[in-house]
Amino acid sequence: MTEVSLTGPAVVTGGARGLGYSLAQALAAQGSAVALLDILPDVADSAARITAEYGVRAIGLVVDVTDQDAVASAFTQIAAEIGTPQILLTAAGITVWNDSVDVSAAEWRRVMSVNLDGTFFAAQAFGRGLLAAGLPGSAVFVASMSGSIVNVPQFQASYNASKAAVAHLGKSLAVEWAAAGIRVNSISPGYFLSDMTAQFTEQNPELAREWVSRIPVGRMGQPGDLHGLVTFLASDASSYLTGQDLVIDGGYTAI
Ligand SMILES: NC(=O)c1ccc[n+]([C@@H]2O[C@H](COP(=O)([O-])OP(=O)(O)OC[C@H]3O[C@@H](n4cnc5c(N)ncnc54)[C@H](O)[C@@H]3O)[C@@H](O)[C@H]2O)c1
């Protein structure tokens, strides 16, 4: 039997703010040491707040997840400082709204690079460390309901395609690493309140109303609505659950 302790060290990409930071808090609340990776320079401050609030070890590293070597180096540093990561949450992600006929090669590549390449590079470093140490682990990729439905009214084909790929990457790695006791799942949130969505809804409250009109539970998700699912996936409570994408969207995709 393989065992994954929820108190194993965790890495959270995109952990400086938004859903990543909130989910790092949830893991820390269960006793995990956490390492936050982000391009934002205040990622170290975010880590310090987690230590102050939950009393666990937390480090924040400025790392661009699109840089494979930088991600690998960060995992080596994290293993030395807080132990080999046994939990991975990939929340680093970007979205760009644009008509597809106007999308440049650079814009397309940036979205794919952060959302898909970045997820892969983090997972690769995570798997490499666990396989070398002979340890089990659990990875949770933050995909999106946009990987299985097409949002309206905004156009975001690059984001939608990248998130579909993230979910299938999770299934692929789950099969590849299952025998080693490494589980890989993805979560697909619907519309959640975060820094990412605030930039749109604050400028355009009518847009938020339009989104909410399509959500059966009648509100956007709060970051805390993801805590139970992610701590479940990170823990032994989900020991036989791997290779799945779990949609958490207030019922959006049910209608
Ligand atoms: N908010 C939503 O409604 C929603 C819904 C579904 C999925 N998601 C996904 O959840 C994840 C978190 O989104 P959020 O809403 O909290 O957004 P956010 O913009 O608040 O947070 C994303 C974080 O990723 C970091 N980041 C961006 N590019 C990076 C890079 N190259 N390297 C390292 N870090 C990088 C940002 O600095 C930021 O801290 C994203 O993957 C997003 O696609 C969000």
The ligand as a Tripos MOL2 file, in Angstrom:
@<TRIPOS>MOLECULE
LIG
   44    48     1     0     0
SMALL
NO_CHARGES

@<TRIPOS>ATOM
      1 N1        -10.2390   32.4500  -11.1900 N.am      1 LIG1
      2 C1        -10.9440   31.6200  -11.9230 C.2       1 LIG1
      3 O1        -12.1270   31.8420  -12.1790 O.2       1 LIG1
      4 C2        -10.3080   30.3750  -12.4660 C.ar      1 LIG1
      5 C3        -11.1320   29.4000  -13.0210 C.ar      1 LIG1
      6 C4        -10.5720   28.2310  -13.5110 C.ar      1 LIG1
      7 C5         -9.2060   28.0490  -13.4470 C.ar      1 LIG1
      8 N2         -8.4260   29.0200  -12.9250 N.ar      1 LIG1
      9 C6         -6.9920   28.7710  -12.8870 C.3       1 LIG1
     10 O2         -6.5420   28.8750  -11.5510 O.3       1 LIG1
     11 C7         -5.1690   29.2540  -11.5530 C.3       1 LIG1
     12 C8         -5.0020   30.4420  -10.6140 C.3       1 LIG1
     13 O3         -5.7620   31.5130  -11.1480 O.3       1 LIG1
     14 P1         -6.1660   32.7930  -10.3240 P.3       1 LIG1
     15 O4         -7.5550   33.0980  -10.7110 O.co2     1 LIG1
     16 O5         -5.8050   32.6430   -8.9160 O.co2     1 LIG1
     17 O6         -5.2300   33.8600  -11.0750 O.3       1 LIG1
     18 P2         -4.1600   34.8890  -10.5100 P.3       1 LIG1
     19 O7         -3.7440   35.6920  -11.7010 O.co2     1 LIG1
     20 O8         -4.7180   35.6000   -9.3450 O.co2     1 LIG1
     21 O9         -2.9740   33.9510  -10.0180 O.3       1 LIG1
     22 C9         -2.1090   33.3350  -10.9220 C.3       1 LIG1
     23 C10        -0.7170   33.3530  -10.3290 C.3       1 LIG1
     24 O10         0.1760   32.7270  -11.2790 O.3       1 LIG1
     25 C11         1.3400   33.5110  -11.3340 C.3       1 LIG1
     26 N3          2.0420   33.3110  -12.6030 N.ar      1 LIG1
     27 C12         1.6630   33.7450  -13.8280 C.ar      1 LIG1
     28 N4          2.5840   33.4330  -14.7360 N.ar      1 LIG1
     29 C13         3.5640   32.7710  -14.0860 C.ar      1 LIG1
     30 C14         4.7930   32.2050  -14.4790 C.ar      1 LIG1
     31 N5          5.2100   32.2510  -15.7710 N.pl3     1 LIG1
     32 N6          5.5700   31.5970  -13.5580 N.ar      1 LIG1
     33 C15         5.1650   31.5630  -12.2570 C.ar      1 LIG1
     34 N7          4.0210   32.0900  -11.8180 N.ar      1 LIG1
     35 C16         3.2290   32.6910  -12.7230 C.ar      1 LIG1
     36 C17         0.8530   34.9350  -11.1740 C.3       1 LIG1
     37 O11         1.9000   35.8270  -10.8280 O.3       1 LIG1
     38 C18        -0.1940   34.7710  -10.0970 C.3       1 LIG1
     39 O12         0.3640   34.8770   -8.8080 O.3       1 LIG1
     40 C19        -4.8080   29.5690  -12.9990 C.3       1 LIG1
     41 O13        -4.1580   28.4520  -13.5650 O.3       1 LIG1
     42 C20        -6.1560   29.7660  -13.6490 C.3       1 LIG1
     43 O14        -6.1280   29.4930  -15.0290 O.3       1 LIG1
     44 C21        -8.9340   30.1760  -12.4280 C.ar      1 LIG1
@<TRIPOS>BOND
     1     1     2 1
     2     2     3 2
     3     2     4 1
     4     4     5 ar
     5     4    44 ar
     6     5     6 ar
     7     6     7 ar
     8     7     8 ar
     9     8     9 1
    10     8    44 ar
    11     9    10 1
    12     9    42 1
    13    10    11 1
    14    11    12 1
    15    11    40 1
    16    12    13 1
    17    13    14 1
    18    14    15 2
    19    14    16 1
    20    14    17 1
    21    17    18 1
    22    18    19 2
    23    18    20 1
    24    18    21 1
    25    21    22 1
    26    22    23 1
    27    23    24 1
    28    23    38 1
    29    24    25 1
    30    25    26 1
    31    25    36 1
    32    26    27 ar
    33    26    35 ar
    34    27    28 ar
    35    28    29 ar
    36    29    30 ar
    37    29    35 ar
    38    30    31 1
    39    30    32 ar
    40    32    33 ar
    41    33    34 ar
    42    34    35 ar
    43    36    37 1
    44    36    38 1
    45    38    39 1
    46    40    41 1
    47    40    42 1
    48    42    43 1
@<TRIPOS>SUBSTRUCTURE
     1 LIG1         1 GROUP 0 **** ****
